[in-house]
Amino acid sequence: MLIGREPETKIISRLKEKNLLSGSFLFFGDGQIGKFSFADELTAALENNPPVCGERLIIRPGESKIGIDEIRRAKDFLRRRPVMSAFRSVIIDSADKMTPEAQNAALKIVEEPPVRALIIFIAPNTDSLLPTLVSRLRKIYFPRVKESEIVSWLEEKGCDKKESERLAKLSFGRPGLALELMEGGKKMAKLPEIPKKFESAEEYDGFMKLCLGLLYNEKNKDYALLKKVLKRMELSSKFNVNKKLQIQSIPWTR
């Protein structure tokens, strides 16, 4: 079940009505907000007989990267015309993990898309892919979900109201995280150590939201860690223009 995605659903519906759904899209936004779930349900709905046809392909990072061989596999998959369905679809999850070679190979597919093919790239933001690739994708931004919607969603899944409200606050608009906390029964009682290195903007964002969530729910916690991280954020943004360098410099110590 999708949560809080009525605007995105309307966009896709309008494109479908105008026969403009084929081509290449970039779904971008924070982690655990439903980008993949939306793409998964969309492409599944386009298959008339999923168990028989298998006219969609999902590509995910293997050992942290998506290499050129995976993109070549996608190209070969899309080259064949759909048999029973409207499209042959490819979802590239965590597209920011594509190597530069893989991104250039994907660019060639996007520039000359096969007939009746739908390609969806999923990434945290538009800066995480090569500008030449991003410029050729139709972009749909996925914002965070309203807290009230997450509360209702968790209640439908059997979580009591008080706990649903607590988890919704802790998730900061990310239903995937709220569900993970509910199912895992996690009790976040200890602030984490600052990692020696943040590998990506998404990892940094997750760390910061975890700290903020803990401090929000536990008013008696020590604020020293958060103060330290926020100070490093301020300094790194002043002296580093490059966003990636800003993030990587935050854990540095003298």
C-alpha positions as CSV (number, residue, x, y, z in Angstrom):
1,M,0.0,0.0,0.0
2,L,1.4,3.4,-1.0
3,I,1.1,6.2,1.5
4,G,1.0,9.9,0.8
5,R,1.6,9.6,-2.9
6,E,-1.6,11.1,-4.4
7,P,0.3,14.0,-6.3
8,E,2.8,11.6,-7.9
9,T,-0.1,9.2,-8.8
10,K,-1.9,12.1,-10.6
11,I,1.2,13.0,-12.5
12,I,1.7,9.4,-13.8
13,S,-2.1,9.1,-14.6
14,R,-2.0,12.2,-16.7
15,L,1.1,11.0,-18.6
16,K,-0.6,7.6,-19.1
17,E,-3.8,9.3,-20.5
18,K,-1.7,11.3,-23.0
19,N,0.4,8.2,-24.0
20,L,3.5,9.9,-22.6
21,L,4.4,7.3,-20.0
22,S,7.1,5.5,-22.0
23,G,10.7,6.9,-21.8
24,S,13.0,7.6,-18.8
25,F,12.2,9.0,-15.4
26,L,14.2,9.9,-12.3
27,F,12.4,9.4,-9.0
28,F,14.3,11.3,-6.4
29,G,14.0,12.2,-2.7
30,D,15.1,11.1,0.7
31,G,15.5,7.4,1.6
32,Q,12.6,5.3,2.9
33,I,9.9,7.6,1.6
34,G,8.4,5.2,-1.0
35,K,10.2,5.9,-4.3
36,F,10.9,2.2,-5.0
37,S,7.5,1.1,-3.8
38,F,5.8,3.5,-6.1
39,A,8.0,2.4,-9.1
40,D,7.4,-1.2,-8.2
41,E,3.6,-0.9,-8.1
42,L,3.5,1.2,-11.2
43,T,5.5,-1.3,-13.3
44,A,3.6,-4.2,-11.8
45,A,0.3,-2.6,-12.9
46,L,1.6,-2.3,-16.4
47,E,2.1,-6.1,-16.7
48,N,-1.1,-7.8,-17.9
49,N,0.1,-11.3,-16.9
50,P,3.2,-10.9,-14.6
51,P,3.8,-14.6,-13.7
52,V,4.0,-15.5,-17.4
53,C,5.4,-12.5,-19.1
54,G,8.0,-11.2,-16.7
55,E,8.2,-8.0,-18.7
56,R,9.9,-5.9,-16.1
57,L,13.5,-6.0,-14.7
58,I,14.7,-4.7,-11.4
59,I,18.4,-3.8,-11.0
60,R,20.0,-3.2,-7.6
61,P,23.7,-2.7,-6.5
62,G,25.8,-5.8,-6.2
63,E,28.6,-5.3,-3.7
64,S,27.7,-1.6,-3.4
65,K,27.9,-0.8,-7.1
66,I,25.9,-1.1,-10.3
67,G,28.4,-1.9,-13.1
68,I,28.2,-1.6,-16.9
69,D,27.3,-5.3,-17.3
70,E,24.0,-4.7,-15.5
71,I,23.2,-1.8,-17.7
72,R,24.0,-3.9,-20.8
73,R,21.6,-6.5,-19.4
74,A,18.9,-3.9,-19.1
75,K,19.6,-2.8,-22.7
76,D,19.2,-6.3,-24.0
77,F,16.0,-6.8,-21.9
78,L,14.5,-3.6,-23.3
79,R,15.4,-4.4,-26.9
80,R,12.8,-7.1,-27.0
81,R,9.2,-5.9,-27.5
82,P,6.5,-6.5,-24.9
83,V,4.3,-9.5,-25.6
84,M,1.3,-9.1,-23.4
85,S,1.9,-5.8,-21.6
86,A,1.9,-2.2,-22.5
87,F,5.6,-1.8,-21.8
88,R,8.8,-3.5,-20.9
89,S,10.0,-1.8,-17.8
90,V,13.3,-1.5,-16.0
91,I,13.7,-0.1,-12.5
92,I,17.3,0.9,-11.5
93,D,17.2,1.2,-7.7
94,S,19.9,3.2,-6.0
95,A,20.9,4.5,-9.4
96,D,23.5,6.8,-7.6
97,K,25.5,3.6,-7.1
98,M,26.1,3.2,-10.9
99,T,29.7,3.5,-11.9
100,P,30.6,6.3,-14.4
101,E,30.9,3.7,-17.1
102,A,27.4,2.3,-16.2
103,Q,26.0,5.8,-16.3
104,N,27.4,6.5,-19.7
105,A,26.0,3.2,-20.9
106,A,22.6,4.2,-19.4
107,L,22.8,7.6,-21.2
108,K,23.0,5.8,-24.6
109,I,19.9,3.9,-23.8
110,V,18.1,7.0,-22.7
111,E,19.2,8.9,-25.8
112,E,17.8,6.2,-28.1
113,P,15.1,4.5,-26.1
114,P,13.6,1.3,-27.4
115,V,10.0,1.4,-28.5
116,R,7.4,0.9,-25.7
117,A,10.1,0.9,-22.9
118,L,9.9,2.5,-19.5
119,I,13.0,3.1,-17.5
120,I,12.9,4.4,-13.9
121,F,16.0,5.6,-12.1
122,I,15.8,5.9,-8.3
123,A,18.2,8.2,-6.5
124,P,18.4,10.5,-3.5
125,N,18.9,13.7,-5.5
126,T,19.6,15.0,-9.0
127,D,23.2,15.7,-8.1
128,S,24.0,12.0,-7.6
129,L,24.0,11.2,-11.3
130,L,26.0,12.6,-14.2
131,P,24.4,16.0,-15.4
132,T,24.3,14.7,-19.0
133,L,22.1,11.8,-17.9
134,V,19.9,13.8,-15.5
135,S,19.2,16.4,-18.2
136,R,17.5,13.7,-20.3
137,L,15.3,12.3,-17.6
138,R,11.8,13.4,-16.6
139,K,12.1,14.1,-12.9
140,I,9.5,13.5,-10.2
141,Y,10.4,14.6,-6.7
142,F,9.1,12.6,-3.8
143,P,8.7,14.7,-0.6
144,R,8.4,13.4,2.9
145,V,5.0,12.2,4.1
146,K,2.9,14.0,6.5
147,E,3.2,12.8,10.1
148,S,-0.6,12.4,10.4
149,E,-0.7,10.1,7.4
150,I,2.1,7.9,8.8
151,V,0.2,7.7,12.1
152,S,-2.9,6.5,10.4
153,W,-0.9,4.0,8.2
154,L,0.8,2.5,11.2
155,E,-2.5,2.2,13.1
156,E,-3.9,0.2,10.1
157,K,-1.0,-2.1,10.5
158,G,-2.0,-2.9,14.1
159,C,0.2,-0.4,16.0
160,D,-1.6,1.5,18.8
161,K,-2.1,5.2,18.5
162,K,0.4,6.4,21.1
163,E,3.2,4.2,19.6
164,S,2.2,5.2,16.1
165,E,2.6,8.9,17.0
166,R,6.0,8.3,18.6
167,L,7.3,6.4,15.6
168,A,5.8,8.9,13.2
169,K,7.8,11.7,14.9
170,L,10.9,9.6,15.0
171,S,10.7,8.8,11.3
172,F,10.7,12.4,10.2
173,G,8.3,11.8,7.3
174,R,9.8,8.5,6.2
175,P,7.2,5.7,6.3
176,G,9.8,3.1,5.5
177,L,11.7,4.0,8.6
178,A,8.5,4.1,10.7
179,L,7.6,0.6,9.6
180,E,11.1,-0.6,10.2
181,L,11.0,0.7,13.7
182,M,7.6,-0.8,14.4
183,E,8.5,-4.3,13.0
184,G,11.9,-4.3,14.7
185,G,10.7,-2.9,18.0
186,K,13.9,-0.8,18.2
187,K,14.5,1.2,21.3
188,M,16.9,3.9,20.4
189,A,18.3,4.8,23.7
190,K,21.9,5.7,22.9
191,L,23.3,8.4,20.6
192,P,25.6,6.9,18.0
193,E,29.3,7.7,17.5
194,I,30.2,10.0,14.6
195,P,31.4,7.8,11.7
196,K,34.9,8.3,10.5
197,K,33.6,8.8,7.0
198,F,30.2,9.3,5.4
199,E,30.1,7.5,2.1
200,S,27.1,9.4,0.7
201,A,24.7,12.3,1.3
202,E,22.0,9.7,2.0
203,E,24.1,8.1,4.8
204,Y,24.9,11.5,6.3
205,D,21.2,12.5,6.1
206,G,20.2,9.2,7.9
207,F,22.7,9.8,10.6
208,M,21.6,13.3,11.3
209,K,17.9,12.3,11.3
210,L,18.7,9.5,13.8
211,C,20.4,12.0,16.1
212,L,17.6,14.5,15.8
213,G,15.0,11.8,16.4
214,L,16.7,10.6,19.5
215,L,17.0,14.1,20.9
216,Y,13.4,14.9,20.1
217,N,12.1,11.8,21.8
218,E,14.5,11.8,24.7
219,K,14.6,15.4,26.1
220,N,17.2,14.5,28.8
221,K,19.9,13.3,26.4
222,D,23.3,15.0,26.2
223,Y,23.2,17.6,23.4
224,A,27.0,17.6,23.0
225,L,27.1,15.2,20.0
226,L,24.5,17.1,18.0
227,K,26.1,20.4,18.8
228,K,29.5,19.0,17.6
229,V,28.0,17.7,14.3
230,L,26.1,20.9,13.6
231,K,29.2,22.9,14.2
232,R,31.1,20.8,11.7
233,M,28.3,21.2,9.2
234,E,28.5,25.0,9.5
235,L,32.3,25.0,9.1
236,S,32.4,22.5,6.2
237,S,29.7,24.5,4.3
238,K,31.7,27.7,4.7
239,F,35.0,26.3,3.3
240,N,33.8,23.6,0.8
241,V,31.8,24.5,-2.2
242,N,31.5,20.9,-3.3
243,K,28.6,19.1,-1.5
244,K,30.4,15.8,-1.5
245,L,33.5,17.3,0.1
246,Q,31.2,19.0,2.7
247,I,29.8,15.7,3.8
248,Q,33.1,13.9,3.8
249,S,34.7,16.6,5.9
250,I,32.1,16.6,8.7
251,P,33.7,13.6,10.6
252,W,37.2,15.0,10.4
253,T,39.0,15.9,13.6
254,R,42.1,18.1,14.1
